[in-house]
Amino acid sequence: MDNQSKPSSNFIKYTAVGFQMLVTIGLFAFIGYKIDQHQHNENYIFTAILGLIGTAASLYQVVKALNKEK
């Protein structure tokens, strides 16, 4: 019985990590978009920069979570 619950537990865990990445990147990009709107930027530079920072932050969170499992 324990062997069957383990794969579903891993599936839930890694799905949650994926959603966490999505939320982190989306939140940073949204904040950048709002800054660009407020500054009336046509190039959306803050959206791009904060999107990249959000990507780096989410990858850091994933690596930290995967190292925690070991």
Secondary structure as GFF3:
##gff-version 3
##sequence-region A 1 70
A	DSSP	alpha_helix	2	39	.	.	.	ID=ss1
A	DSSP	alpha_helix	45	69	.	.	.	ID=ss2
###
